[in-house]
Amino acid sequence: MNKRMPILKVFKKPHHSSTLSLRGLFHSILAAIVVMALAYFIRPFGLKSLEAEEWTNVVITLGGISLALMLLTQFLLPLLIKDFYSESSWTTGKQFTQWLIMSFLISFATTYYLSTKQLANFPVAGLALFGITILPLAIASVLHQRYLDSKFERLAEEKNEEIRRKSVVASENPLNILAFRSAGEKLNLIPNQLIYVKIGDQAEFYYQNFLGIEKTKLPIGKEAILEELKDHPQFEVFQQDIIINVNAIQQITGSARGYEVQIARINEMVQISHKDKKKIDRL
């Protein structure tokens, strides 16, 4: 049992999801091309018996079926099952499950189509094709995790070195007062006093003063906050609801899921989505 545990732990490690992204669209097209290439060059399930014109039509149809099902798993399912597909909790096990879903759908849909042409025995052919893919997909998911882990750990170290050498980012007028007001409440700060804003039902402002770190909640919307910060380049928006003063970034860590940012003097790590990765790269 102990020997199996390291293998199980790999499937609990963070992983990067390509759902709801251009990368997911690219993966969908690539998968369809692979299916078409296998059908074109290997010609399984009796495809060799077809005439050239019909064979070409079958190959194109197989590619179209594969593309449609890949788009289903990359874009529609993540919208329907948001909790499972949450990027912040995506793991190697979930990635493997996602690939199995793709393989299952493509295997059974393509072999069903081929059975209508009397070229495959459905569902036996679909089950056999799906079974063949399980071990390679498990190995691929683990290798992919290790590659991404190594990549983002290296990039995070490079960014940490750059941050240590980087001068403070400031606005043209660093003493210009930020004034956040809502429903009779107000908060006035010098720009680099503000460390971090978390936007929800109310906005949580974390800022420094002579006594240390303070937190104030205001019923103020994101648009009003961004309007006040528009002339201050040290503030970046992450994950749509988090605003960070980049001068307050203490350390960046990397894993297969991407970057995490540790904010100075605040006991909180902020997960950076793949969409926001370029903002970290620009620091």
C-alpha positions as CSV (number, residue, x, y, z in Angstrom):
1,M,0.0,0.0,0.0
2,N,2.8,2.4,0.9
3,K,4.4,1.9,-2.6
4,R,1.1,3.0,-4.2
5,M,0.8,6.2,-2.2
6,P,3.3,8.3,-4.2
7,I,1.4,7.5,-7.4
8,L,-1.9,8.5,-5.8
9,K,-0.3,11.7,-4.5
10,V,0.7,12.7,-8.0
11,F,-3.0,12.8,-9.0
12,K,-3.7,15.2,-6.1
13,K,-1.0,17.7,-7.2
14,P,-1.9,21.1,-8.9
15,H,-2.3,21.0,-12.6
16,H,-3.1,23.6,-15.3
17,S,-6.5,23.5,-17.0
18,S,-6.9,24.5,-20.7
19,T,-10.7,24.8,-20.5
20,L,-12.5,28.0,-21.5
21,S,-9.3,29.3,-23.2
22,L,-7.6,29.7,-26.6
23,R,-5.3,26.9,-25.5
24,G,-8.4,24.7,-25.2
25,L,-9.5,25.6,-28.7
26,F,-6.0,24.8,-30.0
27,H,-6.0,21.4,-28.1
28,S,-9.5,20.6,-29.7
29,I,-8.2,21.3,-33.2
30,L,-5.1,19.3,-32.6
31,A,-7.0,16.3,-31.3
32,A,-9.3,16.4,-34.4
33,I,-6.2,16.5,-36.6
34,V,-4.7,13.5,-34.8
35,V,-7.9,11.5,-35.3
36,M,-7.9,12.4,-39.0
37,A,-4.2,11.5,-39.4
38,L,-4.7,8.1,-37.7
39,A,-7.7,7.4,-39.9
40,Y,-5.9,8.6,-43.0
41,F,-2.6,6.8,-42.6
42,I,-3.4,3.7,-40.5
43,R,-6.9,3.1,-41.8
44,P,-8.3,1.0,-39.0
45,F,-11.7,-0.6,-38.8
46,G,-11.8,-1.6,-42.4
47,L,-11.2,1.9,-43.8
48,K,-8.8,0.3,-46.4
49,S,-11.8,-1.3,-48.1
50,L,-13.4,2.1,-49.0
51,E,-13.1,3.8,-52.3
52,A,-11.0,7.0,-52.3
53,E,-13.8,9.5,-52.3
54,E,-15.9,7.8,-49.6
55,W,-12.7,7.2,-47.5
56,T,-11.9,10.9,-47.7
57,N,-15.4,11.8,-46.6
58,V,-15.3,9.4,-43.7
59,V,-11.9,10.8,-42.5
60,I,-13.3,14.4,-42.6
61,T,-16.4,13.3,-40.7
62,L,-14.3,11.6,-38.0
63,G,-12.3,14.8,-37.6
64,G,-15.5,16.8,-37.3
65,I,-17.0,14.5,-34.7
66,S,-13.8,14.7,-32.7
67,L,-13.6,18.5,-32.9
68,A,-17.2,18.8,-31.8
69,L,-16.8,16.6,-28.8
70,M,-13.5,18.2,-27.8
71,L,-15.2,21.6,-27.8
72,L,-18.0,20.1,-25.7
73,T,-15.6,19.0,-23.0
74,Q,-13.4,22.2,-23.2
75,F,-16.2,24.8,-23.3
76,L,-19.7,23.5,-22.5
77,L,-19.0,21.1,-19.6
78,P,-17.0,23.7,-17.7
79,L,-19.9,26.1,-17.9
80,L,-22.3,23.4,-16.7
81,I,-20.1,21.9,-13.9
82,K,-18.3,24.9,-12.6
83,D,-17.3,23.5,-9.3
84,F,-15.5,20.5,-10.8
85,Y,-13.8,22.7,-13.4
86,S,-12.6,25.4,-11.0
87,E,-9.1,26.4,-12.1
88,S,-8.1,27.1,-8.5
89,S,-8.7,23.5,-7.6
90,W,-7.6,21.8,-10.8
91,T,-5.4,18.7,-10.2
92,T,-3.6,16.0,-12.2
93,G,-6.4,13.7,-11.2
94,K,-9.0,16.0,-12.7
95,Q,-6.9,16.5,-15.8
96,F,-6.7,12.7,-16.2
97,T,-10.5,12.5,-15.7
98,Q,-11.0,15.2,-18.3
99,W,-8.9,13.3,-20.8
100,L,-10.7,10.1,-20.1
101,I,-14.0,11.9,-20.7
102,M,-12.7,13.2,-24.1
103,S,-11.4,9.7,-25.0
104,F,-14.6,8.0,-24.0
105,L,-16.8,10.3,-26.0
106,I,-14.6,10.3,-29.1
107,S,-14.0,6.5,-29.0
108,F,-17.7,5.7,-28.8
109,A,-19.0,8.4,-31.1
110,T,-16.5,7.6,-33.9
111,T,-17.0,3.9,-33.7
112,Y,-20.7,4.3,-33.7
113,Y,-20.4,6.4,-36.9
114,L,-18.2,3.7,-38.4
115,S,-20.7,1.0,-37.5
116,T,-23.3,2.8,-39.6
117,K,-20.9,2.2,-42.5
118,Q,-20.5,-1.5,-41.5
119,L,-16.9,-0.8,-40.6
120,A,-16.9,-1.3,-36.8
121,N,-18.7,-3.5,-34.3
122,F,-20.4,-1.0,-31.9
123,P,-20.1,-0.8,-28.9
124,V,-17.3,-3.4,-28.6
125,A,-15.0,-1.4,-30.9
126,G,-15.7,1.7,-28.9
127,L,-14.9,0.0,-25.6
128,A,-11.7,-1.5,-27.0
129,L,-10.5,1.8,-28.4
130,F,-11.3,3.6,-25.1
131,G,-9.4,0.9,-23.1
132,I,-6.3,1.3,-25.3
133,T,-6.1,5.0,-24.4
134,I,-6.3,4.7,-20.5
135,L,-2.7,3.9,-19.7
136,P,-1.1,6.3,-22.2
137,L,-3.4,9.1,-20.9
138,A,-2.4,8.3,-17.3
139,I,1.3,8.5,-18.1
140,A,0.8,11.6,-20.2
141,S,-1.1,13.4,-17.4
142,V,1.7,12.7,-14.9
143,L,4.5,13.7,-17.3
144,H,2.6,16.9,-18.2
145,Q,2.3,17.8,-14.5
146,R,6.0,17.3,-13.9
147,Y,6.9,19.4,-17.0
148,L,4.6,22.3,-15.9
149,D,5.8,22.0,-12.3
150,S,9.4,22.4,-13.4
151,K,8.6,25.1,-15.8
152,F,6.7,27.4,-13.4
153,E,9.1,26.8,-10.5
154,R,11.9,28.0,-12.8
155,L,9.9,31.0,-14.0
156,A,8.9,31.9,-10.5
157,E,12.5,31.9,-9.3
158,E,13.5,34.2,-12.2
159,K,10.6,36.6,-11.4
160,N,11.7,36.7,-7.7
161,E,15.2,37.6,-8.8
162,E,13.8,40.4,-11.0
163,I,11.5,41.6,-8.2
164,R,14.5,41.9,-5.7
165,R,16.3,44.1,-8.2
166,K,13.3,46.1,-9.3
167,S,12.8,49.7,-8.2
168,V,9.5,50.8,-6.7
169,V,6.7,51.4,-9.2
170,A,5.0,54.7,-8.6
171,S,2.5,57.1,-10.2
172,E,3.5,60.5,-11.6
173,N,2.2,62.1,-8.4
174,P,2.9,59.6,-5.6
175,L,1.4,61.9,-2.9
176,N,-1.9,62.2,-4.8
177,I,-4.6,61.1,-2.3
178,L,-6.8,58.1,-3.2
179,A,-10.4,58.8,-2.1
180,F,-12.8,55.8,-1.8
181,R,-16.3,56.9,-0.9
182,S,-19.6,55.1,-0.6
183,A,-22.8,55.5,1.4
184,G,-21.4,58.2,3.6
185,E,-18.2,56.1,4.4
186,K,-14.8,57.1,3.1
187,L,-11.2,56.0,3.0
188,N,-8.4,58.3,2.0
189,L,-4.9,56.8,1.3
190,I,-1.6,57.8,-0.3
191,P,-1.3,55.4,-3.3
192,N,1.5,53.2,-1.9
193,Q,-0.2,52.9,1.4
194,L,-2.7,50.6,-0.3
195,I,-1.5,47.0,-0.5
196,Y,-4.4,44.9,-1.6
197,V,-8.1,45.0,-2.4
198,K,-10.5,42.1,-2.5
199,I,-13.8,42.8,-4.2
200,G,-16.9,40.9,-3.1
201,D,-20.3,42.1,-1.7
202,Q,-18.1,44.7,-0.1
203,A,-14.6,45.7,-1.0
204,E,-11.9,44.8,1.5
205,F,-9.0,47.3,1.6
206,Y,-5.7,46.3,3.2
207,Y,-3.3,49.2,3.8
208,Q,-0.4,50.1,5.9
209,N,-0.2,52.9,8.5
210,F,2.0,53.8,11.5
211,L,0.4,51.0,13.6
212,G,0.8,48.2,11.0
213,I,-1.7,46.7,8.5
214,E,-5.3,47.8,8.7
215,K,-8.4,46.5,6.9
216,T,-11.4,48.5,6.0
217,K,-14.6,47.3,4.3
218,L,-16.6,49.6,2.1
219,P,-19.8,49.0,0.0
220,I,-18.1,50.2,-3.2
221,G,-18.0,48.6,-6.6
222,K,-15.1,47.5,-8.8
223,E,-15.7,50.2,-11.4
224,A,-15.4,53.0,-8.8
225,I,-12.2,51.5,-7.4
226,L,-10.6,51.2,-10.8
227,E,-11.6,54.7,-11.7
228,E,-9.7,56.0,-8.6
229,L,-6.7,53.8,-9.4
230,K,-6.5,54.5,-13.2
231,D,-3.5,56.9,-12.9
232,H,-1.5,54.6,-10.7
233,P,0.4,51.9,-12.7
234,Q,1.5,50.0,-9.6
235,F,-2.0,48.4,-9.2
236,E,-2.9,45.3,-11.3
237,V,-6.2,43.4,-11.4
238,F,-6.0,39.7,-10.9
239,Q,-8.8,37.1,-11.2
240,Q,-11.3,40.0,-11.9
241,D,-11.9,40.6,-8.2
242,I,-8.4,41.1,-6.7
243,I,-6.3,44.3,-7.0
244,I,-2.7,44.1,-5.9
245,N,-0.1,46.8,-5.5
246,V,2.8,45.1,-7.3
247,N,5.3,46.8,-5.0
248,A,3.8,44.7,-2.2
249,I,4.5,41.4,-3.9
250,Q,7.0,39.6,-1.6
251,Q,7.4,36.3,-3.4
252,I,6.1,34.4,-6.3
253,T,5.9,30.6,-6.2
254,G,5.2,28.3,-9.2
255,S,3.5,25.0,-9.7
256,A,1.9,23.1,-12.6
257,R,-1.2,25.2,-11.9
258,G,0.7,28.4,-12.6
259,Y,1.8,31.2,-10.2
260,E,0.9,32.1,-6.7
261,V,1.7,35.5,-5.2
262,Q,2.5,36.1,-1.6
263,I,1.7,39.7,-0.5
264,A,4.0,41.3,2.0
265,R,2.8,41.4,5.6
266,I,-0.5,39.7,4.7
267,N,-0.9,36.1,5.5
268,E,-2.5,35.2,2.2
269,M,-1.4,33.5,-1.1
270,V,-3.2,34.7,-4.3
271,Q,-3.6,32.2,-7.0
272,I,-2.9,33.7,-10.4
273,S,-5.1,32.4,-13.3
274,H,-3.5,31.5,-16.6
275,K,-5.3,34.5,-18.1
276,D,-3.3,36.8,-15.8
277,K,0.0,35.0,-16.2
278,K,1.3,37.8,-18.6
279,K,0.7,40.4,-15.9
280,I,3.2,38.5,-13.7
281,D,5.6,38.1,-16.7
282,R,5.6,41.9,-17.2
283,L,6.7,42.6,-13.6
